[in-house]
Amino acid sequence: MCTVCGCGGHSVEDQFKAHLESNGKPMAAPLAVLAGGPTAKASGDHAPAHHGPACTHGDFHLGQGPAGTEVPGMSQARLIEIETDILAKNDGYAARNRAALTAAQVFTTNLVSSPGSGKTTLLCRTIEMLGDAPLAVIEGDQQTTNDADRIRATGAQAVQVNTGKGCHLDGAMVEKALTRLDLARGALLFIENVGNLVCPAGFDLGEDAKVAILSVTEGEDKPLKYPDMFTAARIALLNKVDLAPHCDVDLDLYEANLRRVNPEIEVIRVSARTGEGMEAWVAWLKRGLAAKAV
């Protein structure tokens, strides 16, 4: 959970203030300090310790404590308390979503990636290949209806969720979007999350599986840099493989790094442009849908 970027459309100040006030506890530090604002301590007053002898270039590593993150003025215990509270509320919405989708035998995927990985293009190609199969899409972005418009152009129904300053979808947003969709029993539901390799990893939406989409243009080390996302994903689509010969990339190293952070992850190499690997991806979806009907 990101305690420093304004998740859920609210600023970090609003989240901390609401949580602390609801518990009747005073603020641990001025809001600007919590947010790292102009009244925060100078870096010399909050210099993190070096970790190990390898740190010889002035490098330092935050997030080594139990909370996995650091905010000036907040203890690790307090950060864990806040995160637990926020995620518990989200999990309540996600549980309701999952119950409703399971009852309707809807197989739901949460598509997660960095911006520009090709999620929407891949999704459009997937919809075309599925033909008359009942399906719907929830589109998440900070602004515009561009992606939802592209999905609707395929003939599929789609609901756009604009998050404003929010950096990911949450369970409450998906619950609201579901009320605006006419989902047939046994349908496929695709949730295209906001492009972000950090925050969506921690938020359950009620999906059956997180699908991480990784473009070959992003670099083989992406799974190592953003391990939480690829650990949370059940399957990874290594996209734009048609560009691999032009990008001097090692596809085997991509897969090795994915399995280094998640030994159980399934990997399919695909190209939405040429169609390479798309049959395997569609077959995976059909297997998930069949399992949901059991």
Long-range contacts (C-beta under 8 A, 24 or more apart in sequence): 1-83, 1-86, 1-87, 1-199, 1-202, 1-203, 2-69, 2-167, 2-198, 2-199, 2-202, 3-69, 3-71, 3-74, 3-79, 3-82, 3-83, 4-35, 4-36, 4-69, 4-71, 5-167, 5-199, 6-165, 6-166, 6-167, 7-86, 7-166, 7-167, 7-168, 7-170, 7-199, 8-86, 8-166, 8-170, 9-163, 9-164, 9-165, 9-166, 11-35, 11-165, 12-71, 15-82, 15-86, 16-74, 16-82, 19-82, 19-85, 19-86, 28-73, 28-74, 28-75, 28-78, 29-72, 29-73, 29-74, 30-73, 33-72, 33-73, 34-71, 34-72, 34-73, 34-74, 36-71, 36-72, 40-72, 41-72, 46-72, 87-202, 87-203, 90-170, 90-171, 90-172, 90-203, 90-204, 91-171, 91-204, 92-171, 93-170, 93-171, 93-172, 93-174, 93-175, 93-206, 94-171, 94-174, 94-203, 94-204, 94-205, 94-206, 95-206, 96-171, 96-175, 96-206, 97-171, 97-174, 97-175, 97-178, 97-205, 97-206, 98-206, 98-207, 100-178, 100-206, 101-178, 101-189, 101-206, 101-208, 102-292, 104-183, 104-185, 104-186, 104-187, 105-185, 105-186, 105-292, 105-293, 106-183, 106-185, 106-186, 106-187, 106-188, 106-189, 106-292, 107-187, 107-188, 107-189, 107-208, 107-285, 107-288, 107-289, 107-291, 107-292, 108-188, 108-189, 108-190, 108-191, 108-205, 108-206, 108-207, 108-208, 108-209, 109-188, 109-189, 109-190, 109-191, 109-207, 109-208, 109-209, 109-210, 109-211, 109-285, 109-288, 110-191, 110-193, 110-200, 110-205, 110-207, 110-209, 110-210, 110-211, 111-190, 111-191, 111-192, 111-193, 111-211, 111-213, 112-193, 112-196, 112-197, 112-200, 112-201, 112-210, 112-211, 112-212, 112-213, 112-229, 112-233, 113-193, 113-195, 113-197, 113-212, 113-213, 113-214, 113-215, 114-195, 114-196, 114-197, 114-215, 114-218, 114-222, 115-195, 115-196, 116-195, 116-215, 117-195, 117-213, 117-214, 117-215, 117-218, 117-239, 118-213, 118-215, 118-239, 118-240, 118-272, 119-192, 119-195, 119-213, 120-147, 120-150, 120-151, 120-192, 121-272, 121-273, 122-213, 122-237, 122-239, 122-270, 122-272, 123-151, 123-190, 123-192, 124-150, 124-151, 124-153, 124-154, 124-272, 125-272, 125-275, 125-278, 126-190, 126-278, 126-281, 126-282, 126-285, 127-151, 127-154, 127-155, 127-156, 128-154, 129-278, 129-279, 129-282, 130-188, 130-282, 130-285, 133-187, 133-188, 134-183, 134-184, 134-186, 134-187, 134-188, 135-187, 135-188, 135-189, 135-190, 136-181, 136-182, 136-183, 136-187, 136-188, 136-189, 136-190, 137-189, 137-190, 137-191, 137-192, 138-169, 138-174, 138-177, 138-178, 138-181, 138-189, 138-190, 138-191, 138-192, 139-192, 140-168, 140-169, 140-173, 140-191, 140-192, 140-193, 140-194, 141-194, 141-195, 142-166, 142-167, 142-194, 147-192, 157-181, 157-182, 163-194, 166-194, 167-194, 167-196, 167-198, 167-199, 168-193, 168-194, 168-196, 168-199, 168-200, 168-203, 169-193, 169-194, 169-200, 169-203, 169-205, 170-203, 170-205, 171-203, 171-204, 171-205, 171-206, 174-205, 174-206, 175-206, 186-289, 186-292, 186-293, 188-285, 188-289, 197-222, 197-226, 197-229, 198-226, 198-228, 198-229, 200-229, 201-226, 201-228, 201-229, 201-231, 201-232, 202-228, 202-232, 208-288, 208-292, 209-233, 209-234, 209-235, 209-288, 210-234, 211-235, 211-236, 211-237, 212-236, 212-237, 212-265, 213-237, 213-239, 214-238, 214-239, 214-254, 214-258, 215-239, 215-240, 216-240, 216-241, 216-243, 216-244, 216-247, 216-249, 216-251, 216-254, 217-243, 217-247, 217-249, 219-249, 220-249, 220-250, 220-253, 220-254, 220-257, 221-257, 222-257, 223-254, 223-257, 223-258, 223-260, 223-261, 223-262, 224-257, 224-260, 224-261, 227-261, 230-258, 230-261, 230-262, 230-265, 231-261, 231-262, 233-262, 233-265, 234-265, 234-266, 235-265, 235-266, 235-267, 235-268, 235-284, 236-265, 236-266, 236-267, 236-268, 237-267, 237-268, 237-270, 237-277, 237-281, 238-267, 238-268, 238-269, 238-270, 239-270, 239-271, 239-272, 240-271, 240-272, 240-273, 241-269, 241-270, 241-271, 241-276, 241-277, 242-271, 242-273, 242-274, 242-276
